[in-house]
Amino acid sequence: MKLNVLVLGAGFGGLELSSLLSEALGNDLDLTLIDKNDFFFLGFSKLDVMFGKKTSDSVRLFYKDIVKPGVRFHQEEILKIDPETRQVITNKGNYHPDILVIALGADYDQAATPGLMEGGNEFYSFEGAERLRSIIPSFTKGHAIIGVTSTPFKCPPAPSEAALLLDEYLISHGLRDNCAISLVMPFNIPIPPSPETSKALLSTFKERGITFIPNRLVIALDPDRKVAILDDKTELPYDLFLGIPKHRVPAVVEASGMTDDGWIPVEYKTLETFYPNVYAIGDVTSVGTAKAGIFSEGAAQTVAAKLIAEFKGGKHPPDYDGAGTCYIEFGRKMVGRVDVDFLSKDTPTGKFFEPSDTLVGEKQHFGTSRKEKWFGLKD
Ligand SMILES: Cc1cc2nc3c(=O)[nH]c(=O)nc-3n(C[C@H](O)[C@H](O)[C@H](O)COP(=O)(O)OP(=O)(O)OC[C@H]3O[C@@H](n4cnc5c(N)ncnc54)[C@H](O)[C@@H]3O)c2cc1C
């Protein structure tokens, strides 16, 4: 008998899980991987696209290139999930797998921040990053705000990276002296689990004239007056607003009744949900890590090891540790790194590695290795 698995969502978590199961089980696997899109992109490629470093076409990885024993990809939209019966309905068919894995990530609710859609921009969606590619060149003077509108949000270093890359962009276009940059964050330091990383970021902000506004959210924009309104009612005038929109589970997940406090609760050691043979991995859960691809991958590795051990009768694999490495763009061709551990100690920790050329290469390898592992494509 084959291991019959349905994976909903072909992002970091879904791709890693499908690859690992295929590698270990080959034709003993009967796995369907579903996504509504026909391509994947790495989260950080949105920063490359918005600042014109790469074209959108060059960062798209097409699911049609996935050729793995036991795995088939279906481009379909998931319309209904019944976790009790493990029945899934899409726009093209019905599924009833033995094992169901939900890896549907986080969606955005731009309308939750009044004025954001009319008077601002967001760079968290692919379309938002693409749009900004043509908007950023029209910012030649004034005040740019990078602002978080709600928590939790994906990739907590990304707002700091956007501020540093905007600084780099403006310098390279001879415009930096005409422009001010502010970063509004809901934390007292940029990366709360890592005081060392935060210290390095704060001193870089200071050196480069970027104003860090801690412990605040942007709750609205007034497009007529061009001001951002913070949660303490402070108003900040802006000429360019780069927002991090409110995150939420995809509507189909909310309608499934699986969420609690907005996200799918899981047994953090195994990623099991409250429903038998239903797992949830990555951004769609409230597992206790930050929302980032590297943690979705780690969760997929834990689920894959458990399913393989159960299928082959091996010994119980280790629990999920919520650990992972994030690379941080410091701009000016420097990349730093933080190794974060969310779950194996009492409080999250983060070890910092100074920005360097070597880490630029490591980050590149992070991208190319996923492209090869998941899509069989070499650079
Ligand atoms: C600007 C930016 C920079 C980032 N940089 C990094 C970084 O450097 N390192 C890092 O680790 N992470 C980074 N991230 C975060 C990372 O992209 C996400 O955390 C990661 O993609 C989450 O993986 P996931 O598998 O949980 O979900 P996702 O990768 O979001 O995958 C979910 C999939 O589900 C699909 N889906 C959703 N609803 C439906 C439906 N109804 N029907 C069918 N399909 C559906 C979506 O199309 C999507 O492909 C960054 C994010 C941003 C925005």
PDBQT file of the ligand as one rigid body, heavy atoms in Angstrom, charges set to zero:
ROOT
HETATM    1  C1  LIG A 401       9.342  40.708   1.756  1.00  0.00    +0.000 C 
HETATM    2  C2  LIG A 401       9.476  39.344   2.332  1.00  0.00    +0.000 A 
HETATM    3  C3  LIG A 401      10.737  38.794   2.557  1.00  0.00    +0.000 A 
HETATM    4  C4  LIG A 401      10.865  37.523   3.120  1.00  0.00    +0.000 A 
HETATM    5  N1  LIG A 401      12.121  37.006   3.322  1.00  0.00    +0.000 NA
HETATM    6  C5  LIG A 401      12.262  35.789   3.879  1.00  0.00    +0.000 A 
HETATM    7  C6  LIG A 401      13.558  35.239   4.126  1.00  0.00    +0.000 A 
HETATM    8  O1  LIG A 401      14.579  35.865   3.813  1.00  0.00    +0.000 OA
HETATM    9  N2  LIG A 401      13.629  34.010   4.694  1.00  0.00    +0.000 N 
HETATM   10  C7  LIG A 401      12.515  33.299   5.053  1.00  0.00    +0.000 A 
HETATM   11  O2  LIG A 401      12.649  32.185   5.570  1.00  0.00    +0.000 OA
HETATM   12  N3  LIG A 401      11.272  33.800   4.846  1.00  0.00    +0.000 NA
HETATM   13  C8  LIG A 401      11.122  35.015   4.272  1.00  0.00    +0.000 A 
HETATM   14  N4  LIG A 401       9.872  35.528   4.057  1.00  0.00    +0.000 N 
HETATM   15  C9  LIG A 401       8.679  34.804   4.553  1.00  0.00    +0.000 C 
HETATM   16  C10 LIG A 401       8.284  33.637   3.678  1.00  0.00    +0.000 C 
HETATM   17  O3  LIG A 401       8.074  34.037   2.337  1.00  0.00    +0.000 OA
HETATM   18  C11 LIG A 401       7.006  32.994   4.227  1.00  0.00    +0.000 C 
HETATM   19  O4  LIG A 401       7.046  32.940   5.616  1.00  0.00    +0.000 OA
HETATM   20  C12 LIG A 401       6.870  31.602   3.651  1.00  0.00    +0.000 C 
HETATM   21  O5  LIG A 401       6.567  31.685   2.273  1.00  0.00    +0.000 OA
HETATM   22  C13 LIG A 401       5.816  30.777   4.389  1.00  0.00    +0.000 C 
HETATM   23  O6  LIG A 401       5.788  29.478   3.866  1.00  0.00    +0.000 OA
HETATM   24  P1  LIG A 401       4.444  28.621   3.943  1.00  0.00    +0.000 P 
HETATM   25  O7  LIG A 401       4.752  27.346   3.253  1.00  0.00    +0.000 OA
HETATM   26  O8  LIG A 401       3.954  28.582   5.327  1.00  0.00    +0.000 OA
HETATM   27  O9  LIG A 401       3.396  29.466   3.093  1.00  0.00    +0.000 OA
HETATM   28  P2  LIG A 401       3.529  30.068   1.622  1.00  0.00    +0.000 P 
HETATM   29  O10 LIG A 401       4.919  29.961   1.112  1.00  0.00    +0.000 OA
HETATM   30  O11 LIG A 401       2.894  31.401   1.667  1.00  0.00    +0.000 OA
HETATM   31  O12 LIG A 401       2.647  29.055   0.745  1.00  0.00    +0.000 OA
HETATM   32  C14 LIG A 401       1.251  29.007   0.841  1.00  0.00    +0.000 C 
HETATM   33  C15 LIG A 401       0.707  28.603  -0.516  1.00  0.00    +0.000 C 
HETATM   34  O13 LIG A 401      -0.709  28.345  -0.387  1.00  0.00    +0.000 OA
HETATM   35  C16 LIG A 401      -1.346  28.770  -1.571  1.00  0.00    +0.000 C 
HETATM   36  N5  LIG A 401      -2.762  28.998  -1.301  1.00  0.00    +0.000 N 
HETATM   37  C17 LIG A 401      -3.308  29.827  -0.368  1.00  0.00    +0.000 A 
HETATM   38  N6  LIG A 401      -4.659  29.755  -0.406  1.00  0.00    +0.000 NA
HETATM   39  C18 LIG A 401      -4.979  28.862  -1.379  1.00  0.00    +0.000 A 
HETATM   40  C19 LIG A 401      -6.212  28.334  -1.879  1.00  0.00    +0.000 A 
HETATM   41  N7  LIG A 401      -7.400  28.710  -1.393  1.00  0.00    +0.000 N 
HETATM   42  N8  LIG A 401      -6.154  27.418  -2.883  1.00  0.00    +0.000 NA
HETATM   43  C20 LIG A 401      -4.964  27.005  -3.386  1.00  0.00    +0.000 A 
HETATM   44  N9  LIG A 401      -3.768  27.465  -2.943  1.00  0.00    +0.000 NA
HETATM   45  C21 LIG A 401      -3.771  28.380  -1.948  1.00  0.00    +0.000 A 
HETATM   46  C22 LIG A 401      -0.602  30.045  -1.959  1.00  0.00    +0.000 C 
HETATM   47  O14 LIG A 401      -0.750  30.310  -3.337  1.00  0.00    +0.000 OA
HETATM   48  C23 LIG A 401       0.843  29.705  -1.562  1.00  0.00    +0.000 C 
HETATM   49  O15 LIG A 401       1.605  29.240  -2.658  1.00  0.00    +0.000 OA
HETATM   50  C24 LIG A 401       9.703  36.788   3.470  1.00  0.00    +0.000 A 
HETATM   51  C25 LIG A 401       8.440  37.317   3.220  1.00  0.00    +0.000 A 
HETATM   52  C26 LIG A 401       8.314  38.578   2.670  1.00  0.00    +0.000 A 
HETATM   53  C27 LIG A 401       6.935  39.122   2.403  1.00  0.00    +0.000 C 
ENDROOT
TORSDOF 0
